[in-house]
Structure formats: C-alpha cells, structure tokens
Amino acid sequence: MAVITPQPGIMDIALYEGGKSHLDGVAQVLKLSSNENPLGPPPSAIAALTQAAAGMHLYPSTDHADLRAAIAEMWQVEADRVICGVGSDEVLQFVTQAFAGPGDEIIYTEHGFSMYPILANMAGATPVKVPEAVRVVDVDAILGAVTDRTRIVLLTNPGNPTGTILPDEDLVRLADGLPDSVILVIDGAYTEYAEGYDGGRSLAKERPNVLMTRTFSKIYGLGGLRVGWGYGPKALIDVMTRIRQPFNLSVVQLAAAEAALRDRDWLDTCSALNADQRARLTGALRQLGVECDESQTNFVLARFASPDEAGAADATLQADGIIVRRVTGYGFPEGLRITVGDAEQTGRVIDSLTRWRAA
C-alpha cells in the first residue's frame, strides 16, 4: 500500500504556541502575554473598517495599491518595492519559500522569533541556530555560521523576547559581511518603539540582498486583523509576489491598516505611553531585585534568580488575574516577558510582584 509522505521538514515543525489568554475562574483577565497595544486600535481604523464592511461582498484589490502607496508616503519608500501579507509572518514565509529549499540553510539567533525554525522547515531548508552575546545579537557568530549552503539570515531587531537592539553600526557590519547571495531579513515588528531606529529601511533601500519586514499588530493595535508588509530590492519583491495569494488581504484589513498608518497622532500617543510605562516597569523590577535589560520594545524581559522563582512570581501574578509569558522555549527558563500596559495595568503588575517579594 502506498504511503502518503509529507514534504521534507514538515514533521520537524513544533507547533507555535501563542500567549495564554484565559485563567480558570477569573472573569476579567489582564492579558500581558502577547505584546498587544493596551490602547487597542485607533478609532480611525475602527471607522474605516466599519465603512469598508459594507463592501465585503466585493473582492479586494489584488495589488494592495492604496495601502502600498500609504506605506510609501509615510515611510518614504518606493511603493513598487513593498509587499503586503497576512501579518509580517506571511511576508517572512514568502521570502523563505521563494529563496530556500532542501539542502539550503537559514540562520537565526538563539533568542530569535520562534517562527523562524518553523519557516525554515516549511521550506524544507535546514534551520541553523547561532548563539547571542548576553542577550544581544552576535554579528560574528552569524557571520561565522555562514556556509555555501546559507541562503537567508532571519534577524529580529529589536529582539523578542530580549527587547534588546543591535546598534546601527553592527547592523551595517553584518550586512557588509554577508555574501551577496545571502538575503538578510530584518524583522522589525517592534521598530516603532525604538527611538531613532529605521527598522533597516536604509539598508533595504541600498542593498540588493536586504529585506525589512513590519507589522500592524503591535503599536498600530491591529493584531486581530493580521496585516504586515515588507520592503526591499524590487528583484526580491517581484519574486515573492509570484507566490503571494492574489486576495490574501480583505477589504476590511486593507482599509483599517491604511487608516491606522495615517493616524500619526495615535502612533505618537501610543509610543509616548509605552516609553513612560516601560521605564516605570523596568525601574520597579530592578527595585524588587529582578534583573532586566533596557528594552526597545513594548515588553520587558524580567529575569529572576531561578526558574523556580520565576514560576512562583508567575503563579502570584496569575492568582491576581494577570497573565504574562513564560519564555522557557526561548531559552529563558528564569524569565517572564511582561507586556507594557497602561498606567493602571502597569500598577497592577508592580503591586502584585511587590506583594510576592514581601511574602
């Protein structure tokens, strides 16, 4: 009897686990496990979505022209070098599927986004994990791992769950050190939270082998809609577009994303709130004797003395109706990744951990 066999790499995929969102017996949970915007989506995006909903019986545009034009205008890039996807995850899938396969290697760092090895295996390629240096991307480790089989380097910057960022000069050194045949993908989901950082735009604009990706799921508050985009050399974008489903984004996704993108006041409000409460949370954790790096994102990686201590703190938070993210799978069994909330939410986290420490 013939056996149906999946493509190479598929059975090596461990299923992705999202942030926990429910606690038994708790009606009103404070979810700080998925790095969502505490202010939610901008009212302008809700209004645009509501208006667009009347046209749900019509197929959306296949070229995403209006959204790409808005991205080009707001971020000073060329519209014909922009590709849109179902979250930045789909854009990452486009590049791995289009440019890697069996026998090829895709490099990622040890604390990089957990989707990276999944994407490599989906393409049938071999995922290659390299170490970081004190929770920061190690350029030399990446360059040292490059072989003649390397096709792509996937880099989260700022990092998740570390919250750290690779300085611009090191990012340039990495791009300079890679062969022209290797694509550097700068995954900038948290770019808007890192002051003065362009998310790799300048490198993607100038280099033939650099692609940057962005998302509407974080600061724009559209995680439930799943919209992302990428920008890079037109030759790469043209290839990726060939495998993009023609109707991958709906009319409501496109309308809400464009409205959110153009709402600069909302972006500034969310950025200012995050910076203020991130500093507050970081300072409080350190006063409680919990180590944490300076985050460039909308979360803080709290590092406790041991996995048991992290578990005890997590249990206390859950008892108070607060969900944060255990990041054992990212290599931090002693860590809790805590999304930065608004003032009231941050206060709840600090109060809960203060009582835990005093117990």
Order of alpha helices (4+ residues) and beta strands (2+ residues): beta-alpha-alpha-beta-alpha-beta-alpha-beta-alpha-beta-alpha-beta-alpha-beta-beta-alpha-alpha-alpha-beta-alpha-beta-beta-beta-alpha
